[in-house]
């Protein structure tokens, strides 16, 4: 059986159909948009949830496309066999009837305002060039023609650029005698990038003017569809738009059109011979709740299927983790106080937290309060809603980590943060204690660092192993060996000196289930070092002074016990 190609990174609907990729049919959304009759519709969804593909699908359906010779292009074939064709003539009569302006703002992710603006201008000009057919046949007035051509001039002013789509709308109406549909994709990418890059106010000013002229004072607008991650309102991006219809991830309507629902995932996995992996896919990529509809991350599912069928990789991987900088997770972790650390630890232990939610968070206010950070994480897909509670006019959501893929992002963000913390922390007293057999001082220093850290799975030895490895790795004049073969097993950490006059150190870790088990855990660790002959390797390398540590952890507490041995060589 020859199966359809898997659409890795395919964002344009026509390409999806032309090249016969596997397509999860979302065309019924067209009917809902026409039924709801929203003038300006803002859909907020996390990154990589199919927003661009949806926008280009709407463009293909509604646009009266004109080719280079001035002929109308028939796009009906792109929808043959799709769900929308079952909606009836009332809806199909809108196919190919409107001039469409399409702009994605994702390319404005640039290091400074000048470059970001220039890229936006280039994309705006490209849309003008696509509609240059309006200059034919003297349909435009002289003033309309001058305004149109001014946008394409090398010295176009920023003020002209800010009203560009209003100008284009008027010119398209003059040609088609129909109001325009405006599709703006990833509208908040320039704002997020500007916030993290330090030119937020400049970008807000331009986007505000651009949106006001395109969506508020535009007499030729039929309707608009805007997609992004957040609803930005306090900066007045949508100034005076009383007809703005916001569809966020807490809305019930349109919930199934971004992301894959359970049936769609089961059908896709079955098509590619992966029905036995439904439970695995659910654990890794499901868990997002849009309104009351549970959805999978479509980007991750597509890459998961591709990795197993074409790449021959028989296990799930964190695909979504590589699609954005995850800066906000690291910011939350870096600024976490004791309370937030406990909340992060609870989430990573598959627990929940409750937070007040407000939809109009702004990038400029992200780090003003911890609640704003939690809101941002929720609306951008790093947390999911488990339940909702109302208290007066306030809305509270119980939040959890959606799936294993997002858990991976938190774990790695914590590891990155801890590595940076280690770089700027003075561990000289701890190192001195380790190399002198001072178990008490060593223990005190470990506990102090545990209390600074954010732990995950703090009942699992692997966490403490990574924690101690991170602390001891910068130790000078020593090779720090982890899980090294030694004697009859693997030592947790061995510190082997470059100068054999210095002591070698062997560390073995245990986890206690109760505080009262710490002492016994240390004894068990020290016994393991002896029983499995972990001393053999450093002795064979010529080390004569061996310090052995048995360390037992219980949450953010530990007990350290030490034994020292001296080996005499007979030459």
N, C-alpha and C positions, 0 to 999 in steps of 0.2 A: 504493500500500500504506500503510495506516494502522498505524504502529508503536506499541508500548507506550511510555508516558511513561518518561523516565529518572529514577530515584529519587534526586534531589539532596537530601541531608540527611534522607531518610526512615529513621528508626531504629526504628519500631514495626511489627512483622510484620503485624498485622491491617490497618493502614493500607496497607501494601505490597500486600496481596492485595485489599482492598476497592476500591482505586482502580486496580487492574490495572497497577501499575508493572512494569517489567522486573525480575524476581527471579532471582538466581543461587541455585539450589536447594541449601541446606545442611541439609535436614531429616534426612538420614541420620545426622547427629550424634546424634539422639535414640536410635537403635538402639545406637550405641557407648556412650552413657552408661548405658543399661539393661544392656548386656552387661558393662561393666566394674564396675558396682555400687560405685562410689566413694561413700563417705559424704559427704565434703566435698571438692569438686573445685575447684581454683584454676587458672584459665587465665590466663596472662600473655601479652599481645600488645601491640604498639605502639598508639598512639592511631589512631583512625579505621580500624581493621581489622575492623569489623563486630561488635564485642562486644555493644553494646546491642541490635542487631537479632537477634543470636543468642539473647540472654536473653529477649527478648519473644517469639521463636519458641517457646522452651521453655515459657514461661508459657502461650501460646495452646494448646499441645498437652496439657500435663499438668493444667491447672487445671480443677477443677469450679467453674465460674463461676456465681455467683448474682446475678440481676438485682435491681432495687429492689423487686420484688414477691415476692421469695423463690423465684423459679423458676430451675431449672438451665438455663444457656445452652448450646446445642449448637454447638461450635466446629469440628465435623468438616469443614464446608465449606472451612475455611481450608487444609486439607491435601489436598483432592481434586486428583489429578493430580501430587502431589509424590512424591518418591522414597520417603519413609517409608511410604507406603501399600502399597508392594510388600514390606514387611518381614514381613508375616504377622500373624495374630491374637495371637500371643504378645506382640508389641510394641504393636499397636493397642489391646489390652485395657487399656493404661495411659492411653489418651487420655481426658481429662476426668474423672480419678478422684481428684485430690488437691487439697486447699486449697493455694494458692500465695501466698507472701509475696514481693513484689518491691520492691526499693529500688535506685535509682541514686544514687550519692553525688557525682556530678559537679557538682551545684549548690552543693556546699559550698566551692567555690572563691571565697572571700571574703577581704577585707583584714584581718580580725582574728578571734580565736577566738569572741568573743561572737556576731558575725554568722554565722559558719560554723556554730556550734552551733544557732542559731535556725533556720537554713535546713534543717539536718538534722532538727531536731525537727519542722518543718513538714511535711517529706516523710514522716517516720515517722507523724505524725498523719493524713496523707492516706491512708496505707495502712490505718490503723485505721478511718477513715471508710469506705473501700471495703468493709471487711468488717463493717460495723456490723450487718448482718443477723443476726449471732450473738446479738444482744441480744433477738431476737424469741423468743416462745414459752417464755420462762422456762427455756431449756435450760441456761444458765450458773448456777453457784452464786452466792450473794450476794457472796462474796469475789471470784470471777472477774469479776463485773459491776463491782464497785468498782475493781478493778485496771484493767480495760479503760477505764472512764470517767475514771480518774485521769490517764491519758495524754492525754486530750482536754481536761483542765482547764487554765485559763489559768496556774495557778501550779504546774504539774507540776515536780517536782524533777529535777535532772540524774540522780540515782541511779535514779529510776523510768524515765527515758528510756533509760538504759544497759541495762535489762532488758526493754525494751518488746517486742522480738520473741519473747522467751521467754514473756511474758504472752500475746501474740497467738497463738502456737503452741498453747498450752494451750486457749485459748478456741475456736480453729478445730477442734482435735481433739474438743472436747466437742460441737461442732455436726455435723461431718462424720463422726466416728468413723474418721478416717484421719489418719495422720501428715502433716506439712506438708513442702512443698518450699520452700526459701528460695533466692531468686535475688538476689545482691548484685552490682550493676554498678558498674564503675570505683571499686573500693573504696579505691584508693590516691590518688585525686585530692585528698581532704582532706589527706593526709599530704604530698604533693608541694607543694601550695599553702602549707601551714603552714610547711614548711621554708623556702621562699623568702620567706615573709611574716613570719617571726620568732616564731611561736607553736607550734612543732613539738611540744614536750613536752606542752603542754596537749591537743593534738589526739590524740597517741599514747595518752595516758591514757584518753580517752573511747572511742576506737575499740577499744582493747584490752578494756575492760569490755563494750562492746556486742557484740563478736564472741564473747567467752568465753561470755556468757549465751545468745547465739543459736545457737552452733555446738558448744559443748563440754558445757554442763550442761543441754541441752535434750532432755528425754526424748521429745519429740513430733516430732523431726526425722526425716523419711524420707531426704532427702539435700539437699545444698546445692551450688549452682554459683556460684562467685565469679569475677569477671573484673577485671583490672587490668593495669598495665604491668610491675610488679615483684613479686617474692616478698619480702614483708617479714616477717622472722622474728626477727632479733636483738633487736628491741624487744619480742618475745613478743606480737605482735599475735595470733598463733594459739597462745596458751599451752596447752600440754598436748594439742594436737590430734594424737594419734598416728595418726589415720586421715585425715590431710590428703593428698590426691592432687594433686601439683603437676604441671601440664602447661605447661612453658615453651617458648620458641621453639627450644630445643635438643632437645625431645622429639619422637619420631617419631609417636606416636599423636595423633590429632585434628589433624594438621598441615594438612590441606586445608580445614578448616572456617572458618578465619579468613583472609581474603584470597582472591584469585582465582587458580586454577591456569591453566596455559597453554591448555588446551582451553576453559575457561570464557571466557577473554578472546577467543580466536579466534571462538567462537560469538557473543559479544556484538558484536564488531566486524563480523562478517559480517551479523548481524541489522540493524545500522544502516548497512550499505553502506560499511564502512570496512576491508574485508579488505586493502586495499593499504597500510594503516598499521600492520600488526602489528609490523614491525621497529622503527618509530619508538616505538610504545607500549612495546615491550620495553626499548629503550634508556633511556627516561625513567622507567618505573614498575615494572619487574620487578627481580629481583635479590635479593629477600629469601629467606632459606633458613630454613624452619621444619622442624627435624629434617633429613630428607633431601629435603624437598619444596620446590621453588622456587615462590614465589608473587608476585603483583603486589599493589601497594597498591590496595585496592578503591575507596577514596575518590577517589584520583587518576584511576583509569581511568574511573569514572562521570563525573567532572567533565570529563575529557578528551573523552569521547564527546559529552557535552552541549555543550561549547564549540564543537566542530566542526559538529555536526548542527544545533543550535538557535541557537547564538551566531554561527555563521559565522566563527569564528576558526581559520584554517587551520594552526595550529602548536601544539605542546605547551607547557604552562606549569607552573610549580611550585605545584600546588594544595595539597599537604600542608604546605608551608612556612607557610601562613597559618592552620593549625589549632591551633597552640600557640605558646608564647612562645619556644621554642628557647633558653631561658635556660641550659641545661646546656652547649650548644655554646659560647656566649659565655663561660661560666665557664671551660671548658677552655682556650680561647684566651687569656683574660685572665691566667690563672695559669701559662701554659706556660713551662717553662724551655727551655734550648737543645735538650735531647733531645726534648721533646714537640713543639717547633716543627718539628724535622726529621721527626718521625713524621707530623705533620699535612701537611707538604709532600709527603711520600711518598704518603700517601693521596690527596691531591688531584692527584697526578701519575699516578693510576690504579695505585699500588703497594699493598703490603700491610704490615701490622705483626702481630706475634705478642704476645698478652697472656694472662696467667692469668685464668681465668673462674671466678667463684663466684656462684651464683644468689641467695644471701640477702643481697645488698647492701641497705643501708638509706639512707634519705634523710639521716639524721643523720650518716652517714659518707661521703657523696659526695665531699666536698672534702678528706678527710683524706689521701688518697694519689691519685696520678695514675692508678693502676690502677683505683681505684674509679670515677673519671670515665669511663675507657674501658669498664668494665663497664656503667655506666649508659647510655652511648651505644649499646652493643650491644643491650641488652634493650629499649630504647625506640625502636629502628628506625633510628638514625643510622649504624649499621655493620652489615655482614652477615658471617657466618662463611663462610670459603672452605674451611677444612680444620680438623681437630681432631687434637691430639697429647696423649698421656697420658705423664706422668712421675711415677711413683709414685702418690700419691693426688691429684696436681694435674692439672688439665685446662687445656690451652693451645689457644687458637683463633687461627688466622690470619684477620685481619679486613681488610675492604675497604669502601669506600663503595659502597652498593648500585646507584645509578643516577644519572642526570643531575639528577633532582629534588633528591636529597639533596646532591649536589655544589653545587647552587645555594645551599642553606642554609649550607653551610660558607663559600662565597665571600662571601655577604652578611654573615655573622657576622664574618668577618675585616675586611671593609670597615667595618662599624660599629665594631669594636674600634679599627681604625686611625684612624677619624675622632675617636674619643674620645682616643686617644693624642696626636694632633696638637694637640688643644685644650689639653693640659696640658704640651706640650713647648716649650721656648724655642728658636726657630729664628732668633733675632736675628743670630747670627754667620753662619749660612748665608745669610740674606737680604742681609747686608752684603757677603758675598763675591759673591753673584750680581750685585748692582748695581754692584760695583766691578771686575768682570772678573777676580776672583781664582779662577782655575780650580782651583788646588790645594786651597784651603780648601773650596771648593764640593764638590769630589770627596771629600775626607775626611769631610765632613758627610753626604753621600749614603750612603757606605759604612757609616758608623756607624748610620744609620737602617735600611738594608737588613738589617743584622745583628740589629736589634731586631725586625724585622717577621717575619710569616709569609707566605711567598710561595706563590703557586700559579701553575702554568704559567710558571715564571720563565725560560723560553726564549722566551716570547711577548711581543712589544713592548707589547701592550695592558696587561699587568700593570704594566710599568714606567711606562707613560703614566699609569695611574690612581694609582700610587704617587707620582709626582712632582706630579701635579695636586693630590693631597691635601695634600702638604707646602706647595706654593706658594700655594694658594688663600687662606690667611689674610693674605697680604702686603698691608699697608696702602698706600693711595694708589695702587694699581694695579688695572687691570682684568685679570683672568686669563682669557684666552681659550683654549679647547681645540678642536683640529681646525678652526681658523678658516680660511675661504677666504682665500688670499693669493697674489698673483702668479699662477702657473700650477699651483697645487696647494693642499694643506691643511697648514698648519704644525701640529706637535704641540702646542706651547704657546707663546703669545705674551703677554708682560707689557707692557701699554701704560700709561704713567704718566698720572696726572691732571695733574700739573705737567710741561709739556713741556720744562722744563729738566732733568728727570731722564731717565736712559737708558731706551730701550725694549729689551726682551730677547726674543730668539727662541731657542727650544730645540727641537732635533730629536734624536730617539732612534733608536738601532739596537741590535740584539741580536747578539752574537757566538756562534758555535758552539764556538769554542775561545778560551782565554785569550790566545793570541798574536794574535788578530784584533782586539783592543780598539782599538789605535792606528788601524788601517785603517778601522774602523767609525766612529770620530770624524771622520776625514777625509772619509769618504763623506757623513756627516750635514752637515758644514759645506759641502761641495760642493753638496749638494741645496738648502740654503738659498739659495746664490748662483744656481745654475742655474735654480731655479724662481721666482726673484725674490720671495722671502718678505718682503724688506724693503719692498716697495712700499707695503703698507697702512700700517704705522707712519710711513713717510716722508710719505705723503699726509695723515696726520693731524697733521703738523707736528713729528714727532720728528726731532731732528738727531743724536742720539747713539744708535747701535745696537750692542748687544752680542749676538753670535751664539755659541751653544753647540752643539757637537756632542758628544753623550754616548752612549757605547756600554756596554752591560751584558753581563756574563757571570755568571749566578747571583747571588751577593751581592757581586760586585765590579763596579766601573765605572771608566771612564776619561773624563775631561772635558777637552775642548780648547775654546779660546775665540779669537774674532776680534772686533775692535772696528772700527767705521767711524763717521766723522763726515760728515754731509751739510751742505753749505752751500747756503742758499737765496738766490736773487737776487731782490730785490724791486724 
